[in-house]
């Protein structure tokens, strides 16, 4: 589906792409941090319980891989992406777009 980032700066479509899941930017409000429409994360995820997924995400633009944890309940989702053996992480909240 389509999700709105908690800071209001992104609208992202999450959908299958081959045997993986892709998160593709549909809209970016402030591009000063280098984010653009069309940027994509390619994720390999496994279900860890009801509404919880863990795996890896590859940023095709920057050539970086992250570990990722996704928790989803109804129209709310949180993501935690980490690099450097989970030493540097970023949490992001999302709301399903209507």
MARKEZA-437813 format. One record per atom (N, C-alpha, C, CB): x, y, z; residue in three letters; atom name. Coordinates in nm, 3 decimals. Glycine has a CB too. Example, Ala and Ser with C-alpha at 12.3 -4.5 7.8 and 13.67 -1.06 7.14 Angstrom:
# MARKEZA-437813
<atom east="1.319" north="-0.569" up="0.780" rest="ala" atom="N"/>
<atom east="1.230" north="-0.450" up="0.780" rest="ala" atom="CA"/>
<atom east="1.320" north="-0.330" up="0.780" rest="ala" atom="C"/>
<atom east="1.131" north="-0.447" up="0.905" rest="ala" atom="CB"/>
<atom east="1.285" north="-0.225" up="0.708" rest="ser" atom="N"/>
<atom east="1.367" north="-0.106" up="0.714" rest="ser" atom="CA"/>
<atom east="1.290" north="0.003" up="0.787" rest="ser" atom="C"/>
<atom east="1.408" north="-0.060" up="0.572" rest="ser" atom="CB"/>
***
This chain:
# MARKEZA-437813
<atom east="0.081" north="-0.118" up="0.000" rest="unk" atom="N"/>
<atom east="0.000" north="0.000" up="0.000" rest="unk" atom="CA"/>
<atom east="0.087" north="0.126" up="0.000" rest="unk" atom="C"/>
<atom east="-0.093" north="-0.001" up="0.119" rest="unk" atom="CB"/>
<atom east="0.022" north="0.237" up="0.016" rest="unk" atom="N"/>
<atom east="0.090" north="0.366" up="0.018" rest="unk" atom="CA"/>
<atom east="0.091" north="0.419" up="0.161" rest="unk" atom="C"/>
<atom east="0.021" north="0.468" up="-0.078" rest="unk" atom="CB"/>
<atom east="0.208" north="0.469" up="0.202" rest="unk" atom="N"/>
<atom east="0.229" north="0.512" up="0.340" rest="unk" atom="CA"/>
<atom east="0.285" north="0.654" up="0.343" rest="unk" atom="C"/>
<atom east="0.324" north="0.416" up="0.413" rest="unk" atom="CB"/>
<atom east="0.244" north="0.730" up="0.447" rest="unk" atom="N"/>
<atom east="0.292" north="0.867" up="0.469" rest="unk" atom="CA"/>
<atom east="0.389" north="0.865" up="0.587" rest="unk" atom="C"/>
<atom east="0.173" north="0.966" up="0.495" rest="unk" atom="CB"/>
<atom east="0.509" north="0.919" up="0.566" rest="unk" atom="N"/>
<atom east="0.608" north="0.923" up="0.673" rest="unk" atom="CA"/>
<atom east="0.565" north="1.022" up="0.781" rest="unk" atom="C"/>
<atom east="0.747" north="0.961" up="0.617" rest="unk" atom="CB"/>
<atom east="0.595" north="0.990" up="0.905" rest="unk" atom="N"/>
<atom east="0.552" north="1.069" up="1.020" rest="unk" atom="CA"/>
<atom east="0.592" north="1.215" up="1.016" rest="unk" atom="C"/>
<atom east="0.605" north="1.010" up="1.142" rest="unk" atom="CB"/>
<atom east="0.705" north="1.247" up="0.953" rest="unk" atom="N"/>
<atom east="0.748" north="1.387" up="0.945" rest="unk" atom="CA"/>
<atom east="0.677" north="1.464" up="0.834" rest="unk" atom="C"/>
<atom east="0.898" north="1.394" up="0.924" rest="unk" atom="CB"/>
<atom east="0.589" north="1.397" up="0.759" rest="unk" atom="N"/>
<atom east="0.514" north="1.463" up="0.652" rest="unk" atom="CA"/>
<atom east="0.592" north="1.489" up="0.525" rest="unk" atom="C"/>
<atom east="0.461" north="1.590" up="0.702" rest="unk" atom="CB"/>
<atom east="0.713" north="1.438" up="0.516" rest="unk" atom="N"/>
<atom east="0.799" north="1.470" up="0.402" rest="unk" atom="CA"/>
<atom east="0.802" north="1.364" up="0.292" rest="unk" atom="C"/>
<atom east="0.936" north="1.493" up="0.451" rest="unk" atom="CB"/>
<atom east="0.731" north="1.253" up="0.309" rest="unk" atom="N"/>
<atom east="0.739" north="1.148" up="0.207" rest="unk" atom="CA"/>
<atom east="0.610" north="1.069" up="0.197" rest="unk" atom="C"/>
<atom east="0.855" north="1.054" up="0.237" rest="unk" atom="CB"/>
<atom east="0.580" north="1.028" up="0.075" rest="unk" atom="N"/>
<atom east="0.473" north="0.933" up="0.045" rest="unk" atom="CA"/>
<atom east="0.541" north="0.819" up="-0.029" rest="unk" atom="C"/>
<atom east="0.354" north="1.000" up="-0.042" rest="unk" atom="CB"/>
<atom east="0.525" north="0.696" up="0.024" rest="unk" atom="N"/>
<atom east="0.598" north="0.580" up="-0.026" rest="unk" atom="CA"/>
<atom east="0.501" north="0.468" up="-0.059" rest="unk" atom="C"/>
<atom east="0.702" north="0.533" up="0.077" rest="unk" atom="CB"/>
<atom east="0.524" north="0.401" up="-0.171" rest="unk" atom="N"/>
<atom east="0.446" north="0.282" up="-0.208" rest="unk" atom="CA"/>
<atom east="0.528" north="0.159" up="-0.172" rest="unk" atom="C"/>
<atom east="0.409" north="0.283" up="-0.361" rest="unk" atom="CB"/>
<atom east="0.468" north="0.067" up="-0.098" rest="unk" atom="N"/>
<atom east="0.531" north="-0.060" up="-0.064" rest="unk" atom="CA"/>
<atom east="0.456" north="-0.168" up="-0.138" rest="unk" atom="C"/>
<atom east="0.532" north="-0.086" up="0.092" rest="unk" atom="CB"/>
<atom east="0.530" north="-0.243" up="-0.221" rest="unk" atom="N"/>
<atom east="0.465" north="-0.343" up="-0.307" rest="unk" atom="CA"/>
<atom east="0.567" north="-0.450" up="-0.346" rest="unk" atom="C"/>
<atom east="0.405" north="-0.277" up="-0.434" rest="unk" atom="CB"/>
<atom east="0.517" north="-0.568" up="-0.384" rest="unk" atom="N"/>
<atom east="0.609" north="-0.672" up="-0.433" rest="unk" atom="CA"/>
<atom east="0.686" north="-0.625" up="-0.556" rest="unk" atom="C"/>
<atom east="0.532" north="-0.800" up="-0.466" rest="unk" atom="CB"/>
<atom east="0.811" north="-0.670" up="-0.566" rest="unk" atom="N"/>
<atom east="0.892" north="-0.647" up="-0.687" rest="unk" atom="CA"/>
<atom east="0.975" north="-0.773" up="-0.706" rest="unk" atom="C"/>
<atom east="0.984" north="-0.516" up="-0.675" rest="unk" atom="CB"/>
<atom east="0.929" north="-0.860" up="-0.793" rest="unk" atom="N"/>
<atom east="0.992" north="-0.990" up="-0.807" rest="unk" atom="CA"/>
<atom east="0.966" north="-1.070" up="-0.680" rest="unk" atom="C"/>
<atom east="1.143" north="-0.977" up="-0.834" rest="unk" atom="CB"/>
<atom east="1.069" north="-1.133" up="-0.625" rest="unk" atom="N"/>
<atom east="1.053" north="-1.211" up="-0.502" rest="unk" atom="CA"/>
<atom east="1.085" north="-1.130" up="-0.377" rest="unk" atom="C"/>
<atom east="1.142" north="-1.334" up="-0.507" rest="unk" atom="CB"/>
<atom east="1.095" north="-0.999" up="-0.391" rest="unk" atom="N"/>
<atom east="1.127" north="-0.910" up="-0.279" rest="unk" atom="CA"/>
<atom east="1.013" north="-0.808" up="-0.261" rest="unk" atom="C"/>
<atom east="1.264" north="-0.837" up="-0.304" rest="unk" atom="CB"/>
<atom east="1.032" north="-0.716" up="-0.169" rest="unk" atom="N"/>
<atom east="0.938" north="-0.606" up="-0.145" rest="unk" atom="CA"/>
<atom east="1.013" north="-0.476" up="-0.171" rest="unk" atom="C"/>
<atom east="0.879" north="-0.609" up="0.001" rest="unk" atom="CB"/>
<atom east="0.949" north="-0.384" up="-0.245" rest="unk" atom="N"/>
<atom east="1.012" north="-0.255" up="-0.273" rest="unk" atom="CA"/>
<atom east="0.932" north="-0.142" up="-0.209" rest="unk" atom="C"/>
<atom east="1.024" north="-0.232" up="-0.426" rest="unk" atom="CB"/>
<atom east="1.005" north="-0.046" up="-0.154" rest="unk" atom="N"/>
<atom east="0.948" north="0.078" up="-0.103" rest="unk" atom="CA"/>
<atom east="1.000" north="0.188" up="-0.195" rest="unk" atom="C"/>
<atom east="0.988" north="0.105" up="0.050" rest="unk" atom="CB"/>
<atom east="0.907" north="0.250" up="-0.268" rest="unk" atom="N"/>
<atom east="0.944" north="0.349" up="-0.371" rest="unk" atom="CA"/>
<atom east="0.885" north="0.484" up="-0.336" rest="unk" atom="C"/>
<atom east="0.896" north="0.304" up="-0.511" rest="unk" atom="CB"/>
<atom east="0.968" north="0.589" up="-0.336" rest="unk" atom="N"/>
<atom east="0.921" north="0.725" up="-0.310" rest="unk" atom="CA"/>
<atom east="0.828" north="0.770" up="-0.421" rest="unk" atom="C"/>
<atom east="1.039" north="0.822" up="-0.294" rest="unk" atom="CB"/>
<atom east="0.706" north="0.808" up="-0.384" rest="unk" atom="N"/>
<atom east="0.610" north="0.864" up="-0.479" rest="unk" atom="CA"/>
<atom east="0.610" north="1.016" up="-0.475" rest="unk" atom="C"/>
<atom east="0.469" north="0.811" up="-0.451" rest="unk" atom="CB"/>
<atom east="0.640" north="1.071" up="-0.358" rest="unk" atom="N"/>
<atom east="0.642" north="1.216" up="-0.338" rest="unk" atom="CA"/>
<atom east="0.740" north="1.248" up="-0.226" rest="unk" atom="C"/>
<atom east="0.499" north="1.271" up="-0.306" rest="unk" atom="CB"/>
<atom east="0.820" north="1.353" up="-0.244" rest="unk" atom="N"/>
<atom east="0.912" north="1.402" up="-0.143" rest="unk" atom="CA"/>
<atom east="0.892" north="1.553" up="-0.134" rest="unk" atom="C"/>
<atom east="1.062" north="1.366" up="-0.177" rest="unk" atom="CB"/>
<atom east="0.869" north="1.603" up="-0.014" rest="unk" atom="N"/>
<atom east="0.847" north="1.745" up="0.005" rest="unk" atom="CA"/>
<atom east="0.976" north="1.826" up="0.005" rest="unk" atom="C"/>
<atom east="0.774" north="1.769" up="0.134" rest="unk" atom="CB"/>
<atom east="1.074" north="1.784" up="0.084" rest="unk" atom="N"/>
<atom east="1.201" north="1.855" up="0.096" rest="unk" atom="CA"/>
<atom east="1.311" north="1.765" up="0.043" rest="unk" atom="C"/>
<atom east="1.229" north="1.898" up="0.244" rest="unk" atom="CB"/>
<atom east="1.369" north="1.801" up="-0.069" rest="unk" atom="N"/>
<atom east="1.471" north="1.717" up="-0.132" rest="unk" atom="CA"/>
<atom east="1.613" north="1.755" up="-0.090" rest="unk" atom="C"/>
<atom east="1.458" north="1.727" up="-0.284" rest="unk" atom="CB"/>
<atom east="1.627" north="1.843" up="0.011" rest="unk" atom="N"/>
<atom east="1.760" north="1.892" up="0.049" rest="unk" atom="CA"/>
<atom east="1.851" north="1.782" up="0.107" rest="unk" atom="C"/>
<atom east="1.746" north="2.004" up="0.149" rest="unk" atom="CB"/>
<atom east="1.795" north="1.672" up="0.155" rest="unk" atom="N"/>
<atom east="1.875" north="1.561" up="0.206" rest="unk" atom="CA"/>
<atom east="1.903" north="1.456" up="0.099" rest="unk" atom="C"/>
<atom east="1.806" north="1.495" up="0.325" rest="unk" atom="CB"/>
<atom east="1.875" north="1.489" up="-0.027" rest="unk" atom="N"/>
<atom east="1.907" north="1.400" up="-0.137" rest="unk" atom="CA"/>
<atom east="1.799" north="1.300" up="-0.172" rest="unk" atom="C"/>
<atom east="2.029" north="1.327" up="-0.106" rest="unk" atom="CB"/>
<atom east="1.687" north="1.300" up="-0.102" rest="unk" atom="N"/>
<atom east="1.578" north="1.209" up="-0.137" rest="unk" atom="CA"/>
<atom east="1.505" north="1.262" up="-0.259" rest="unk" atom="C"/>
<atom east="1.480" north="1.191" up="-0.019" rest="unk" atom="CB"/>
<atom east="1.466" north="1.170" up="-0.347" rest="unk" atom="N"/>
<atom east="1.395" north="1.208" up="-0.469" rest="unk" atom="CA"/>
<atom east="1.282" north="1.110" up="-0.498" rest="unk" atom="C"/>
<atom east="1.492" north="1.215" up="-0.588" rest="unk" atom="CB"/>
<atom east="1.186" north="1.156" up="-0.577" rest="unk" atom="N"/>
<atom east="1.082" north="1.069" up="-0.627" rest="unk" atom="CA"/>
<atom east="1.150" north="0.958" up="-0.708" rest="unk" atom="C"/>
<atom east="0.977" north="1.147" up="-0.714" rest="unk" atom="CB"/>
<atom east="1.106" north="0.836" up="-0.687" rest="unk" atom="N"/>
<atom east="1.162" north="0.722" up="-0.760" rest="unk" atom="CA"/>
<atom east="1.270" north="0.648" up="-0.683" rest="unk" atom="C"/>
<atom east="1.217" north="0.768" up="-0.890" rest="unk" atom="CB"/>
<atom east="1.328" north="0.709" up="-0.577" rest="unk" atom="N"/>
<atom east="1.425" north="0.637" up="-0.495" rest="unk" atom="CA"/>
<atom east="1.358" north="0.511" up="-0.441" rest="unk" atom="C"/>
<atom east="1.479" north="0.727" up="-0.378" rest="unk" atom="CB"/>
<atom east="1.437" north="0.403" up="-0.427" rest="unk" atom="N"/>
<atom east="1.378" north="0.274" up="-0.392" rest="unk" atom="CA"/>
<atom east="1.465" north="0.197" up="-0.293" rest="unk" atom="C"/>
<atom east="1.356" north="0.191" up="-0.517" rest="unk" atom="CB"/>
<atom east="1.400" north="0.135" up="-0.196" rest="unk" atom="N"/>
<atom east="1.461" north="0.035" up="-0.110" rest="unk" atom="CA"/>
<atom east="1.409" north="-0.101" up="-0.154" rest="unk" atom="C"/>
<atom east="1.431" north="0.062" up="0.042" rest="unk" atom="CB"/>
<atom east="1.498" north="-0.197" up="-0.172" rest="unk" atom="N"/>
<atom east="1.460" north="-0.333" up="-0.206" rest="unk" atom="CA"/>
<atom east="1.480" north="-0.416" up="-0.081" rest="unk" atom="C"/>
<atom east="1.543" north="-0.389" up="-0.328" rest="unk" atom="CB"/>
<atom east="1.371" north="-0.474" up="-0.030" rest="unk" atom="N"/>
<atom east="1.375" north="-0.543" up="0.100" rest="unk" atom="CA"/>
<atom east="1.355" north="-0.693" up="0.085" rest="unk" atom="C"/>
<atom east="1.270" north="-0.485" up="0.193" rest="unk" atom="CB"/>
<atom east="1.431" north="-0.767" up="0.164" rest="unk" atom="N"/>
<atom east="1.411" north="-0.910" up="0.182" rest="unk" atom="CA"/>
<atom east="1.369" north="-0.927" up="0.327" rest="unk" atom="C"/>
<atom east="1.542" north="-0.994" up="0.147" rest="unk" atom="CB"/>
<atom east="1.245" north="-0.971" up="0.350" rest="unk" atom="N"/>
<atom east="1.188" north="-0.975" up="0.483" rest="unk" atom="CA"/>
<atom east="1.136" north="-1.113" up="0.518" rest="unk" atom="C"/>
<atom east="1.075" north="-0.873" up="0.495" rest="unk" atom="CB"/>
<atom east="1.138" north="-1.143" up="0.647" rest="unk" atom="N"/>
<atom east="1.073" north="-1.265" up="0.695" rest="unk" atom="CA"/>
<atom east="0.982" north="-1.227" up="0.812" rest="unk" atom="C"/>
<atom east="1.178" north="-1.373" up="0.738" rest="unk" atom="CB"/>
<atom east="0.868" north="-1.294" up="0.818" rest="unk" atom="N"/>
<atom east="0.770" north="-1.266" up="0.923" rest="unk" atom="CA"/>
<atom east="0.824" north="-1.319" up="1.056" rest="unk" atom="C"/>
<atom east="0.631" north="-1.331" up="0.889" rest="unk" atom="CB"/>
<atom east="0.814" north="-1.234" up="1.159" rest="unk" atom="N"/>
<atom east="0.861" north="-1.271" up="1.291" rest="unk" atom="CA"/>
<atom east="0.747" north="-1.280" up="1.392" rest="unk" atom="C"/>
<atom east="0.965" north="-1.170" up="1.339" rest="unk" atom="CB"/>
<atom east="0.627" north="-1.274" up="1.344" rest="unk" atom="N"/>
<atom east="0.509" north="-1.275" up="1.431" rest="unk" atom="CA"/>
<atom east="0.403" north="-1.186" up="1.369" rest="unk" atom="C"/>
<atom east="0.543" north="-1.228" up="1.575" rest="unk" atom="CB"/>
<atom east="0.293" north="-1.171" up="1.438" rest="unk" atom="N"/>
<atom east="0.183" north="-1.091" up="1.387" rest="unk" atom="CA"/>
<atom east="0.225" north="-0.946" up="1.366" rest="unk" atom="C"/>
<atom east="0.063" north="-1.097" up="1.483" rest="unk" atom="CB"/>
<atom east="0.230" north="-0.902" up="1.240" rest="unk" atom="N"/>
<atom east="0.263" north="-0.764" up="1.208" rest="unk" atom="CA"/>
<atom east="0.409" north="-0.726" up="1.223" rest="unk" atom="C"/>
<atom east="0.183" north="-0.675" up="1.291" rest="unk" atom="CB"/>
<atom east="0.497" north="-0.825" up="1.246" rest="unk" atom="N"/>
<atom east="0.639" north="-0.793" up="1.264" rest="unk" atom="CA"/>
<atom east="0.722" north="-0.865" up="1.158" rest="unk" atom="C"/>
<atom east="0.688" north="-0.832" up="1.406" rest="unk" atom="CB"/>
<atom east="0.812" north="-0.788" up="1.094" rest="unk" atom="N"/>
<atom east="0.899" north="-0.841" up="0.990" rest="unk" atom="CA"/>
<atom east="1.042" north="-0.794" up="1.017" rest="unk" atom="C"/>
<atom east="0.852" north="-0.797" up="0.848" rest="unk" atom="CB"/>
<atom east="1.139" north="-0.879" up="0.985" rest="unk" atom="N"/>
<atom east="1.279" north="-0.843" up="0.996" rest="unk" atom="CA"/>
<atom east="1.351" north="-0.887" up="0.870" rest="unk" atom="C"/>
<atom east="1.344" north="-0.905" up="1.121" rest="unk" atom="CB"/>
<atom east="1.459" north="-0.817" up="0.837" rest="unk" atom="N"/>
<atom east="1.537" north="-0.855" up="0.721" rest="unk" atom="CA"/>
<atom east="1.638" north="-0.749" up="0.684" rest="unk" atom="C"/>
<atom east="1.447" north="-0.884" up="0.605" rest="unk" atom="CB"/>
<atom east="1.659" north="-0.736" up="0.553" rest="unk" atom="N"/>
<atom east="1.754" north="-0.638" up="0.502" rest="unk" atom="CA"/>
<atom east="1.686" north="-0.549" up="0.400" rest="unk" atom="C"/>
<atom east="1.877" north="-0.707" up="0.441" rest="unk" atom="CB"/>
<atom east="1.741" north="-0.429" up="0.386" rest="unk" atom="N"/>
<atom east="1.694" north="-0.335" up="0.286" rest="unk" atom="CA"/>
<atom east="1.816" north="-0.282" up="0.212" rest="unk" atom="C"/>
<atom east="1.610" north="-0.217" up="0.350" rest="unk" atom="CB"/>
<atom east="1.807" north="-0.277" up="0.080" rest="unk" atom="N"/>
<atom east="1.917" north="-0.225" up="-0.001" rest="unk" atom="CA"/>
<atom east="1.871" north="-0.097" up="-0.067" rest="unk" atom="C"/>
<atom east="1.963" north="-0.329" up="-0.108" rest="unk" atom="CB"/>
<atom east="1.943" north="0.012" up="-0.043" rest="unk" atom="N"/>
<atom east="1.915" north="0.142" up="-0.103" rest="unk" atom="CA"/>
<atom east="1.985" north="0.145" up="-0.238" rest="unk" atom="C"/>
<atom east="1.963" north="0.260" up="-0.010" rest="unk" atom="CB"/>
<atom east="1.907" north="0.135" up="-0.346" rest="unk" atom="N"/>
<atom east="1.965" north="0.125" up="-0.480" rest="unk" atom="CA"/>
<atom east="2.037" north="0.253" up="-0.523" rest="unk" atom="C"/>
<atom east="1.856" north="0.092" up="-0.581" rest="unk" atom="CB"/>
<atom east="1.996" north="0.368" up="-0.472" rest="unk" atom="N"/>
<atom east="2.059" north="0.494" up="-0.508" rest="unk" atom="CA"/>
<atom east="2.196" north="0.510" up="-0.443" rest="unk" atom="C"/>
<atom east="1.969" north="0.611" up="-0.470" rest="unk" atom="CB"/>
<atom east="2.204" north="0.477" up="-0.316" rest="unk" atom="N"/>
<atom east="2.327" north="0.498" up="-0.239" rest="unk" atom="CA"/>
<atom east="2.415" north="0.374" up="-0.231" rest="unk" atom="C"/>
<atom east="2.292" north="0.543" up="-0.099" rest="unk" atom="CB"/>
<atom east="2.363" north="0.259" up="-0.275" rest="unk" atom="N"/>
<atom east="2.440" north="0.136" up="-0.272" rest="unk" atom="CA"/>
<atom east="2.467" north="0.087" up="-0.130" rest="unk" atom="C"/>
<atom east="2.569" north="0.154" up="-0.345" rest="unk" atom="CB"/>
<atom east="2.376" north="0.113" up="-0.037" rest="unk" atom="N"/>
<atom east="2.394" north="0.075" up="0.103" rest="unk" atom="CA"/>
<atom east="2.292" north="-0.031" up="0.144" rest="unk" atom="C"/>
<atom east="2.382" north="0.197" up="0.194" rest="unk" atom="CB"/>
<atom east="2.335" north="-0.120" up="0.232" rest="unk" atom="N"/>
<atom east="2.244" north="-0.220" up="0.289" rest="unk" atom="CA"/>
<atom east="2.220" north="-0.187" up="0.436" rest="unk" atom="C"/>
<atom east="2.302" north="-0.363" up="0.274" rest="unk" atom="CB"/>
<atom east="2.100" north="-0.216" up="0.481" rest="unk" atom="N"/>
<atom east="2.058" north="-0.190" up="0.618" rest="unk" atom="CA"/>
<atom east="1.991" north="-0.315" up="0.673" rest="unk" atom="C"/>
<atom east="1.962" north="-0.069" up="0.625" rest="unk" atom="CB"/>
<atom east="1.997" north="-0.334" up="0.805" rest="unk" atom="N"/>
<atom east="1.905" north="-0.428" up="0.867" rest="unk" atom="CA"/>
<atom east="1.778" north="-0.349" up="0.894" rest="unk" atom="C"/>
<atom east="1.965" north="-0.493" up="1.000" rest="unk" atom="CB"/>
<atom east="1.664" north="-0.416" up="0.887" rest="unk" atom="N"/>
<atom east="1.538" north="-0.345" up="0.905" rest="unk" atom="CA"/>
<atom east="1.442" north="-0.429" up="0.987" rest="unk" atom="C"/>
<atom east="1.477" north="-0.309" up="0.769" rest="unk" atom="CB"/>
<atom east="1.368" north="-0.361" up="1.073" rest="unk" atom="N"/>
<atom east="1.259" north="-0.421" up="1.149" rest="unk" atom="CA"/>
<atom east="1.135" north="-0.338" up="1.122" rest="unk" atom="C"/>
<atom east="1.292" north="-0.427" up="1.304" rest="unk" atom="CB"/>
<atom east="1.026" north="-0.404" up="1.087" rest="unk" atom="N"/>
<atom east="0.900" north="-0.337" up="1.058" rest="unk" atom="CA"/>
<atom east="0.793" north="-0.392" up="1.151" rest="unk" atom="C"/>
<atom east="0.858" north="-0.357" up="0.908" rest="unk" atom="CB"/>
<atom east="0.721" north="-0.304" up="1.218" rest="unk" atom="N"/>
<atom east="0.606" north="-0.341" up="1.299" rest="unk" atom="CA"/>
<atom east="0.484" north="-0.269" up="1.242" rest="unk" atom="C"/>
<atom east="0.627" north="-0.304" up="1.451" rest="unk" atom="CB"/>
<atom east="0.380" north="-0.345" up="1.213" rest="unk" atom="N"/>
<atom east="0.261" north="-0.289" up="1.150" rest="unk" atom="CA"/>
<atom east="0.136" north="-0.334" up="1.224" rest="unk" atom="C"/>
<atom east="0.253" north="-0.331" up="1.001" rest="unk" atom="CB"/>
<atom east="0.051" north="-0.236" up="1.255" rest="unk" atom="N"/>
<atom east="-0.078" north="-0.263" up="1.318" rest="unk" atom="CA"/>
<atom east="-0.182" north="-0.173" up="1.254" rest="unk" atom="C"/>
<atom east="-0.071" north="-0.240" up="1.472" rest="unk" atom="CB"/>
<atom east="-0.275" north="-0.233" up="1.182" rest="unk" atom="N"/>
<atom east="-0.380" north="-0.155" up="1.118" rest="unk" atom="CA"/>
<atom east="-0.323" north="-0.052" up="1.023" rest="unk" atom="C"/>
<atom east="-0.465" north="-0.086" up="1.222" rest="unk" atom="CB"/>
<atom east="-0.351" north="0.076" up="1.047" rest="unk" atom="N"/>
<atom east="-0.304" north="0.182" up="0.957" rest="unk" atom="CA"/>
<atom east="-0.178" north="0.250" up="1.009" rest="unk" atom="C"/>
<atom east="-0.413" north="0.285" up="0.936" rest="unk" atom="CB"/>
<atom east="-0.109" north="0.189" up="1.105" rest="unk" atom="N"/>
<atom east="0.015" north="0.244" up="1.160" rest="unk" atom="CA"/>
<atom east="0.130" north="0.147" up="1.136" rest="unk" atom="C"/>
<atom east="0.000" north="0.274" up="1.311" rest="unk" atom="CB"/>
<atom east="0.248" north="0.202" up="1.110" rest="unk" atom="N"/>
<atom east="0.366" north="0.120" up="1.088" rest="unk" atom="CA"/>
<atom east="0.487" north="0.194" up="1.146" rest="unk" atom="C"/>
<atom east="0.385" north="0.087" up="0.936" rest="unk" atom="CB"/>
<atom east="0.581" north="0.118" up="1.200" rest="unk" atom="N"/>
<atom east="0.708" north="0.176" up="1.242" rest="unk" atom="CA"/>
<atom east="0.819" north="0.095" up="1.178" rest="unk" atom="C"/>
<atom east="0.722" north="0.177" up="1.399" rest="unk" atom="CB"/>
<atom east="0.925" north="0.165" up="1.140" rest="unk" atom="N"/>
<atom east="1.041" north="0.099" up="1.082" rest="unk" atom="CA"/>
<atom east="1.164" north="0.140" up="1.161" rest="unk" atom="C"/>
<atom east="1.057" north="0.133" up="0.930" rest="unk" atom="CB"/>
<atom east="1.258" north="0.046" up="1.172" rest="unk" atom="N"/>
<atom east="1.387" north="0.073" up="1.236" rest="unk" atom="CA"/>
<atom east="1.493" north="0.019" up="1.142" rest="unk" atom="C"/>
<atom east="1.398" north="0.007" up="1.381" rest="unk" atom="CB"/>
<atom east="1.568" north="0.110" up="1.081" rest="unk" atom="N"/>
<atom east="1.675" north="0.074" up="0.990" rest="unk" atom="CA"/>
<atom east="1.810" north="0.102" up="1.054" rest="unk" atom="C"/>
<atom east="1.662" north="0.149" up="0.857" rest="unk" atom="CB"/>
<atom east="1.903" north="0.005" up="1.042" rest="unk" atom="N"/>
<atom east="2.033" north="0.017" up="1.110" rest="unk" atom="CA"/>
<atom east="2.147" north="-0.016" up="1.014" rest="unk" atom="C"/>
<atom east="2.038" north="-0.075" up="1.233" rest="unk" atom="CB"/>
<atom east="2.263" north="0.045" up="1.041" rest="unk" atom="N"/>
<atom east="2.387" north="0.013" up="0.971" rest="unk" atom="CA"/>
<atom east="2.495" north="-0.014" up="1.075" rest="unk" atom="C"/>
<atom east="2.430" north="0.130" up="0.874" rest="unk" atom="CB"/>
<atom east="2.610" north="-0.055" up="1.030" rest="unk" atom="N"/>
<atom east="2.727" north="-0.079" up="1.116" rest="unk" atom="CA"/>
<atom east="2.694" north="-0.174" up="1.231" rest="unk" atom="C"/>
<atom east="2.779" north="0.053" up="1.171" rest="unk" atom="CB"/>
<atom east="2.638" north="-0.290" up="1.196" rest="unk" atom="N"/>
<atom east="2.609" north="-0.388" up="1.299" rest="unk" atom="CA"/>
<atom east="2.508" north="-0.341" up="1.402" rest="unk" atom="C"/>
<atom east="2.734" north="-0.426" up="1.369" rest="unk" atom="CB"/>
<atom east="2.413" north="-0.261" up="1.358" rest="unk" atom="N"/>
<atom east="2.307" north="-0.204" up="1.442" rest="unk" atom="CA"/>
<atom east="2.358" north="-0.101" up="1.542" rest="unk" atom="C"/>
<atom east="2.236" north="-0.314" up="1.516" rest="unk" atom="CB"/>
<atom east="2.473" north="-0.039" up="1.511" rest="unk" atom="N"/>
<atom east="2.524" north="0.067" up="1.598" rest="unk" atom="CA"/>
<atom east="2.458" north="0.201" up="1.569" rest="unk" atom="C"/>
<atom east="2.676" north="0.080" up="1.581" rest="unk" atom="CB"/>
<atom east="2.425" north="0.226" up="1.442" rest="unk" atom="N"/>
<atom east="2.356" north="0.349" up="1.403" rest="unk" atom="CA"/>
<atom east="2.220" north="0.311" up="1.347" rest="unk" atom="C"/>
<atom east="2.439" north="0.431" up="1.298" rest="unk" atom="CB"/>
<atom east="2.115" north="0.359" up="1.413" rest="unk" atom="N"/>
<atom east="1.978" north="0.323" up="1.372" rest="unk" atom="CA"/>
<atom east="1.891" north="0.446" up="1.361" rest="unk" atom="C"/>
<atom east="1.917" north="0.223" up="1.473" rest="unk" atom="CB"/>
<atom east="1.785" north="0.432" up="1.283" rest="unk" atom="N"/>
<atom east="1.686" north="0.539" up="1.267" rest="unk" atom="CA"/>
<atom east="1.548" north="0.478" up="1.274" rest="unk" atom="C"/>
<atom east="1.706" north="0.617" up="1.132" rest="unk" atom="CB"/>
<atom east="1.464" north="0.535" up="1.359" rest="unk" atom="N"/>
<atom east="1.325" north="0.492" up="1.371" rest="unk" atom="CA"/>
<atom east="1.236" north="0.589" up="1.295" rest="unk" atom="C"/>
<atom east="1.282" north="0.482" up="1.520" rest="unk" atom="CB"/>
<atom east="1.139" north="0.535" up="1.222" rest="unk" atom="N"/>
<atom east="1.046" north="0.619" up="1.146" rest="unk" atom="CA"/>
<atom east="0.905" north="0.565" up="1.167" rest="unk" atom="C"/>
<atom east="1.084" north="0.622" up="0.994" rest="unk" atom="CB"/>
<atom east="0.809" north="0.655" up="1.188" rest="unk" atom="N"/>
<atom east="0.670" north="0.615" up="1.198" rest="unk" atom="CA"/>
<atom east="0.598" north="0.648" up="1.067" rest="unk" atom="C"/>
<atom east="0.602" north="0.684" up="1.317" rest="unk" atom="CB"/>
<atom east="0.496" north="0.569" up="1.036" rest="unk" atom="N"/>
<atom east="0.421" north="0.581" up="0.911" rest="unk" atom="CA"/>
<atom east="0.272" north="0.565" up="0.938" rest="unk" atom="C"/>
<atom east="0.469" north="0.477" up="0.809" rest="unk" atom="CB"/>
<atom east="0.191" north="0.629" up="0.854" rest="unk" atom="N"/>
<atom east="0.047" north="0.613" up="0.857" rest="unk" atom="CA"/>
<atom east="0.000" north="0.576" up="0.717" rest="unk" atom="C"/>
<atom east="-0.023" north="0.743" up="0.907" rest="unk" atom="CB"/>
<atom east="-0.091" north="0.480" up="0.709" rest="unk" atom="N"/>
<atom east="-0.143" north="0.439" up="0.579" rest="unk" atom="CA"/>
<atom east="-0.212" north="0.558" up="0.512" rest="unk" atom="C"/>
<atom east="-0.241" north="0.319" up="0.593" rest="unk" atom="CB"/>
<atom east="-0.184" north="0.578" up="0.384" rest="unk" atom="N"/>
<atom east="-0.248" north="0.685" up="0.307" rest="unk" atom="CA"/>
<atom east="-0.389" north="0.641" up="0.269" rest="unk" atom="C"/>
<atom east="-0.164" north="0.722" up="0.180" rest="unk" atom="CB"/>
<atom east="-0.477" north="0.736" up="0.261" rest="unk" atom="N"/>
<atom east="-0.617" north="0.705" up="0.222" rest="unk" atom="CA"/>
<atom east="-0.637" north="0.737" up="0.077" rest="unk" atom="C"/>
<atom east="-0.718" north="0.783" up="0.307" rest="unk" atom="CB"/>
***
